[in-house]
């Protein structure tokens, strides 16, 4: 399978760790490449089909949760019936197929500079904090919880939106100071509502969404979900059949990559080592499996 590591289209706005974003005038073109990052460093080799999974699974969730919160999705670039009447239809139609299947046509938004993290289970950095201080996101938490336990209720634990380096934890008050009290409450309430809906939807399909992060922005003065949504890059997905609290859980995300890099002794500073073919293959299979399980569809 081919790997798309970079796109070079007109009017590049931003090249991130994974996405290449382009200005289409009234719209944005967001291309999820097959690049993969770990510990905030982009790795030399990509993961086949990863970009297609990220864009298409985001579109699936944008449509599933539109009743809970408006979002920026207009169409996938390959959905010509939905893009034909747009002012940029010609530019979209001219995209190479390998780009179109990884590309989202989106409305422009004024981004809120916070990562809206929701945690439903005790894992990752939350588990580290809980063991050290008995808190999650600085908030008091019941005693006696085990690693990977489901929390009594989902917790909103926002972070900064860092352009480089690591995102840093934010308190609810810090979000309110930055964006306003009403916006902070809306970010929290919408994030938890979407997470709860998606968790229950995924659980019926054999997947546990342990935690996730959302980004929001304003479109026509209305708060909307933007960027990606409930993907293996932005969420921790577990196999419900194998769920066993008290330890870390097998996951459908890029944990395979993180585990290999840690075992290889990498110091988490650039340059990152090249992933072995076996790790690349297994990671690609994981991404595609979670897409199939959640959507019940074939990857376009």
N, C-alpha and C positions, 0 to 999 in steps of 0.2 A: 504494500500500500504506500502511496506517495505521502510525503509530509510537506505541509505548507508552513515554512518558518517566517516568511516575510512577504508583504505585499507592497507594490510600488505603483499606486494609483495617483491621479491628480488630486491636489488640494488636501494633502495630509494635515490633519489637525494635531494628532498626538499618537505616538507609538509607545504603548505601555508594555508591561511584562508579557502580556498575552495578546492584547487587542491593538489593531491598527485602525484608527478612527479618521474618517474623511468628511469634509464639509461638502454637502450636496445642496447648498443654498438654503432652501426651506427645511431640509432634513439632514440627518446624519447617516453615514454608512459605517456600521461597526462590524469589523471583520475579526472574528476570533480565530487566530492562527493556531497552529499545533505546537507553539512554544509552551514550555512548562517551566514554572519557577518553583523553587523550594527554599525555605528559609530566606525569602526575599531576594534570591539570586536566580536569574534566568539560566537554564542549563544549555549546554551546547547542542544537544540533539532533542528533537521534538517527539511527540507521541502521535502516531497515525490516527486520524479521525477525531482527535480531541477537540479541535475547533468546531467541527460540525456538531458534535455532541453538545458542547457548551451553548452554541447559538440555538440549536433546535430544542434543547430541553428548556432553555429560558423561554422560548416562544410558547412552548406547551404550558408552562406555569403562568406566564403573563395572561394567557387566555383563560386559564382555569380560575385565576384569582381576580379577574377584572371587576367582579361584583364587590370585592372588598376594597380595592383601591385602583384608581386609574393608573395606567403605565404608559411608557413611551413607545411601545411597539406599534409600528404601522404594518409591517409585513416582513417576512423573510424575502431576501432578494430573489429567490427562485420562484416565488409565488406571483407569477406574471399577471394572473387575473386580478391581483390586489394592487399591483404597482403600475398597471398599464395606463391608468388615468392620472398618475402623478406627474408633476412638472418635470421630474427627473427620470421619467420612464426610459428614455433612450439610453442614458448613462447606466442605468441598472441592467437593461437588456444586454448591454455590451460587456458585462462582467464575464470573465472566464468561469466556466462551471465550477471549478475547484474553489473559486472565491465566493460565488453566489451561494453555495450550499453552506458556507460558514458565515454569511453576512446578514446582518439585520438592518432594515431601514427603520429609523427611529425619529421621533420628534425631538427637537432641541429643547433642552431644559436648563434652568439655572440650578446647579447642583448645591445641595446642602452638604457642607464639608464635615460629615460624620459617617462612620461605618455603623450601621444599625444592627448590632449583633444580638441574636436571641438564642438563649441556651435552654434546652429542655431536659438535658442530661448532664451529669457531672463528668466532664472529660477535658482533656487538653490543658490549656493554661488555667482553666477554672479549677480543675482538680489540683493542680500545683498550688494555687492560691488557697484553696480550701484546706489542704493539708497543713499549710504554713500558718494560716491565720483564722481558719474557720469561717471565712467569708467568700462570697463570689461577687466580683465587681465592686468590692468594698462594702457589700450589703451583708448583714447578718444572715446566717443560713443554719437550718437545723443541724444538730450534732448527730454523729453516728452514720453519716452517709458513706457509702462505698464508691469507689471509682466506677463510673458508668451508670450509677443509679439514676432513675428518673427523678427529676426535681418535683417538689410539691406543685409548682406552677412554673411556666416559662418565665425566664428572667431576661430583662432588657439590659445589656451590658455594652454600651456603645464605646467606640474607640475613635481616635483621630483618623483622618483620611490622609495618610502620608504619601507624598509623591515619590519619596525615596526613603529607604530604611524601614523601620518597624512602626506599625500603628501603636499608639499609646492609649491606655484606658482613659475613659472620660466618665465623670459622674453625670447623673441626670441634670444636676444644677449647672455643670459646665456646658452641656448641650443647650440648656435654656439660656444661659448667658450669651452664647454664641448666636443662636438662631431665634430666640424668643421663647417664652413660656408656652404659648399656644402651639407653636411648631414642635417643640420638644415633646409635648404630650401627644400630638398627632403622630410623630415618628414612633414613639413607644407603642401607642395603641394599635397603629396600623401594622407595625412589625410583628407584634405578638399575635394579632388576628390572622395575618397571612401565615405565619409559622404554624399556628394551631391548626388551621385548615389544611395546610400542606402535610403536616405531620400525620393527621388522621387519614388523609387520602393515600399517602405513601404506605402507612402501616397496613392498610387493607391489601396492599400489593406486595407485602413481605419486606418492606424497607422501613427502617427507623431513621428519621432525620433527627440526629442528636443536637445539632446546632446549625445555625446559618447566619449569613449577614446580608443585609440589603443596603442599597443606596437609593436615595430619594432626591428629587429635584422639583422645581416648580415649572409647570407648563400652564400658561394662561392663568397664573395666580392660583393654580390648584396643585396640591402636593401629589406627586406621582412616583411610582417605582421606576428606576432607570437602571442602566448598565446590564448586569446579568441577574439571574434569579434562580435560587434553589438548584444550583449546579454542583457537580462533584468538586469544583474549584472553590466554591463559596460556602459549602456545607459539609458536614460530616455525616455520611450515609453508612448505616450498619445493616447487616443481614439479620432480619428479625428472627430467623430460624436458629441462628447461632448466638443470639443475645444472652449473655450470662454476666450480670453485674458482679463487680468485685475485681475486675481487671480491665485492661484495654480491650477493645473489640475489633474483630476483623472489619475492614471498611472497604467501601466501593470507591474511595477517593484516591488521592495520590500518596497515601500512606506507604505504599510499596516503595515509592521513590524515596520518601524521607527515611524509611528504615534502611534502605540500601546505602544511602549517602552517610548516615550515621555509622553504620557498620564499617564502611570504607575508611572512616577516620577523617573525613573532610572537616575542615575547621569552620565551615559555613561562611567563608569569605571568598569573593571572586578571585580567580576563575573557578567555576565548578567543574568537577570531573565529568567525563562522558559516561552516560548510562550504558550498561551492557545491553545487548540485543534482547536477552531474555526478560530483563526488567521493563524494557520498552514494550515488548509484546504483551506481557501480563498487565501492564498499566492500561494499554489500549483496550484490551479485552474487558477490563473492569469498567472503564468509562462507557463502552458500548453496552455492557450488560445492564448497568443502571438505567441507561436510556430505554432499553427494551422493556425492562420490568416496570418502570414508571409510566411510560407512555403507551405501551402495547403496540407501538408502531415500528416500522423499519426506518433506519436512518436514511435520509434522502441523499 
